[in-house]
């Protein structure tokens, strides 16, 4: 049949445990999983939220004054961008010829203590093409992470389609989700931790992260007529022993907290692949972007099914910076004041690997 053709490819949402709080060993495991997913035909491989080196679950079960040792270990094993760790991931993507999305705890290059919840997207050639920092840490996560900014609220143009990503609770924010859809998002990456302790056992209905994730992912797919890949972590016995130690009460909380699950959802909101909670594996599915066309005939919230004369949405993608420097002109030279934000933006975009459609 004549006419345009649209990307079709196989995608893998990784559900696995990191080597808890060990950056280098976790990167090695990521490389092995990238190779395995590629052998199974995946062209896009998506890892969970802050998979390197771990999700800071201790912030949810210990008092702030009992978090210090965990925070130090997390910072010591966090990732600078760029760094040898990101180069190793880039090399794995390049060798396998696949796109790789991975969540990291990212160290600041100017602060001996600031960490962001970040996500990196590498292309088939190992180039960092997208870099997003979670806008707002959720609940007790504020004990571990700084606020991100809007610089990563963009889609990456790829031969697989336009790819966007939001991290965990950001998928609850309708404005963040709309910001990506309005830029033509076709494949949405939704990354999650292995669990999210919220209540003690017996204190009433607990937060079921799998159910909450499914609601958000299905809603985004139906609203935007996109494919959503959900990648969640796994809580293993190593993590349990490190975090709970000899605290039986903490161990009980973690054991009885509902666990996350990974899945792939089509533009009709249907699960087309999934991994059971707590198990390691891949959610693998065939993605055909052409499937969204007929569903957009029903609702197209970035096309005909909206009133842009009634609603007005503004997105600020300027990166946050801790300082603005105005250099004095050289002797005898008159120059306008330096707009630091404007002058540095292009360089920042290159470092953070962002692309715009």
N, C-alpha and C positions, 0 to 999 in steps of 0.2 A: 504494500500500500504506500503510495507516495506521501510526502510530507515530512515534517521534522521528527527526529528521533531524540529520545531523552535518556540520560544516564541510567544504566542498570548495573548493579554490582552487589557483592556479598559483603555484609558487615558483621563484626563480632563485638559484642559487649562483654568485657572481661569481668567475671566475678571471681575474685581471689583475695587471699590474705597477703599483705606485705610481709617482709621479714621485719618484724615489729621494731621500730625505732633504729633501724640499721639501713642507712641510705644506700650504701654501696651494694650490699647484698640484695636489697630490694630492686635496685636498677638491674642487677644481674638477672633476677627473676623476671623482670619486665622484658628483657631481651629474649629470654627463652620463650615467654608467652607470645611475644610478637612473632617469633619464628614459627611457633606452633599454629597460631591463628592464620598466618600466611599459607602454611601447608594445607590448611583446611579451606583455602580459597578466599579468605577475607582480604578485601582491599582497604577497609577502614577498621582499625582496632581501637577500641575505647576502653580506658581504664577508669577505676572509681575515683571519687573525690579524695584529694590529698593522699593518694596511695603511697607516695614517697614522702617520708618514711612511715607515716601512720596517721590515723585520725586521732585527735587528742581527747579521747573519751574520758580521761581523768578529770577534765574540767567540769564534767557533768556529775561526777560521783564523789569528788573530794572538795573540801573547803579551799578557798583561794590560798590560804597560808600553807596548805599541804601540797600545792601544785609546783613548787619551785624546782625540785629535782627533775620532775618530768619535763618542765619547760626548758630547762638547760639542755637536757638530752635531745629534745625536739629541735632546738635551735642548732645544736652541734651537727645534727644530721639533716638539716634542711638544705635546700638547693639554691645556689645562685644562678642567675640567668644573664649571660651564658656562663658555662663552667664545664669541667670535664664530664660531669654527670649528664648535662644536656647534650654534650657531644656524643656520649655513648648511646643515648636514646636516638639522636639524629642518625648515627651510623646504622643502628638496627633498622630504622625505618627505610633508610636508603638501600641497605643490603636486601631487605625483604620486598622492596618496591611497594610499600603500603603507606597509607596515612595512619598516623598514631596520635591519639589524644590521650593525655595523661595528667592526672591531678598531682600537684606537688605542694609541699610546704616551702614557700619561697623566702629566702633571706633577703633583707634589704642590703643594698651595696653601700649605704651610708650609716646604718644604725646597727650597733652590736646588740640587737634585741628585738627588732621589728620583724615579724613574719606575716606573710600574706597567704591566704588560701588561694592558690593559683591553678590555672589549667593551661597546658601547652598543646599546640597542634602542629605536628611536623608533616610535611608533604612527602611524596614518594622519593624525592631527592634528598631528604633529610633537612630541608630548610624549615626553620621555625616561621610559620605563616600566621599564627594567631596566638595571643597571650592575653588571658583574662584573669583579673583578680576579683574575688568575691566582694561584692559591694558592701555588704553588712554581715559580720559574723552573727550567727544565730544563738540567742540565749547565752549560755555560759561559754560558748566558743570565744567570746570577747576576751577571755583570760589568755587565749593563745594567739589570736590574729588581729591585725590592724585592718581598718577599712580599706577596701579597694577603691577604684575610680571607674569612670565611664569609658576609658580608652579601649577597653576590650569588648564593649557592647557593640559588636559589629559582626558581620558574617564573613567567612573566608570563601573566596571564589576558587573553586577547584573543578577538576574534570569530573568529579563525582556529583557536583551540584554545589549550592551555597550552604555552608555548614555554620551553625551557630552553637553556642554552649552556654549553659547556666549551671551553677553549682548548688546542689542541695536545695536549701530553702529559697534561693533566688527563683526557683521554679514556682513558688507561691506568689511571686510579685507579678501582677498582670501587666504592669508598665514595662518591666524588664523583658518579659516575653514578647509583648507587642513591639518593642524596639527592634528585636531581631526579625520578627515576621514582616515588619514594615520595610526591612532592607532585603526582602526576598528570600528569607530562610526557607530551605527545602528539607534539610536534615538537621534535627535538633538533638544535641548531646546533653544528657541530664545525668549528673554524677552524684553519688550518694555514699555515706559512710556505712559501716557494717551494722550499726545499731545506734539508737539515740535514747539513752535512759532519761526518763522524764518523771516517773513516779516510783516510789518504793513498792515492793510487792504488798498487796492487800490495801493499798491506798486509793483504790478505785481503778477505773479502766485506764490502762496505760496507753501511751502513744504507739500506735502500730505503724511503723515507718514504711513497711511494704504497702499497706493499704493506702497510706497518704501519698506515697510515690506513684502508685497506679492511678489514683484520681488525678493527680497533677499531670502526669504524662499523657494519659488518655485525653484530658481536657485540652492540652496544648496541641496534640495531634488533630483533634476534631476541630478546634477553633482555627488553626492555621492550615489545616489540610497538609500536614507534613508527617514524615516518619520521625519517631522519637526513639533514640537508643538510650536505655537506662543502664548504667554501669554502677554496681554497688560492691562494697567491700565485704570481706569475710572476717568474722571474729574467731580466731583460733585459740588453742590452748596456750600457746606461747604468750600471746597478748594478754590472755586472762591471768596467767601466772605473774606477769610483770606488773599489771595494773592492780589486781586484787591482792597479790602477796598473801599474807596470813590473815587478811581481813575477811572473815566469813560473811559479814553483812554486805560488803561490796561485791563479793563473788556471787551472792544470791541475787542482788540487783541485776548484775550483768547476765547471769544465767537465765533469768526470767524476763528479760527485756526482749520484745519481738525483734527478729532479725530482718535485715534488708533482703531484697531479691533483685536480680537483673532481668531485663526484658526488652523486647523490641516491639513497637506498636506502629501500626499502619495509619494512613490518613483517615480511616473510618473508626479509629479508636480501639481496634482489635489487637490483642496480643498475638504476634506471629512467631515468637520465640521467647523462651524464658529459662531461667535456672532456678531451682528450688532454693529457698533461704538457707544460708549456712553452708552450701555446697560450693566447691570450686568447679569452674567450667566456663564455657562460652555460650552466650545466647547468639546463635548464628541465624541469619535470615537473608533472603534475596530482597534487595531494594530496587523498585522500579518507580522512578520519579514521575513517570507518566500517569501513575495511579491517582495522583492528586487532582488531575484536570477535571474529571467529572464531579468530584466532590466540591470543587470550587464553584461549580455551577449552582450549587445549593447556597453556600455562604462563602463569600470571599471578603474577609474583613480588611484586607489591604487592597481591595479592588472595588467592585461595584457595591458590596454589602457594607458600606460605611457612609458617613456623612462628614467629609473633611471640612465642610463649611461650618459644621456645628462643633466638631471636636478638633482641638489643636494640641499636638504633642511635640514637646521640645526635648532633645537629647543633648546633654553636654558631655562630649568625649575628651575634654581637656584632661590630661593626667595630673594627679596631685604631685606637688613638689614641696619639699621642706624649706626651700629658700629661693628667693628671687635676687639675682645679682645684677647690678647696674654698674658697668665699667666706665671709669672716666675716660674722656677722649685723650688721645695722645697730644703732646704739646703742639700748639699751632693748628690742631685739627678740630673741626667742629662736626660732631656727629649727633644724630638723634639718640634719645635714651633707648637703651636696649629693652625690647619687649621679650623678657626671658621666656615666657610661656610660648610665644610665637617662634622665637629663634630656636628653642630646643625641641619643639614638637616633632619635627621631621626626624631628628636623631633618636628621640624617644620611641617613635613608631618603628624605626629600624631595629632598635634593641629589643623591643617587645614583639617584633615580628608581625605586627598587625597589617592587614590588608583591608581595603574597602572596595565594595562593588563598584 
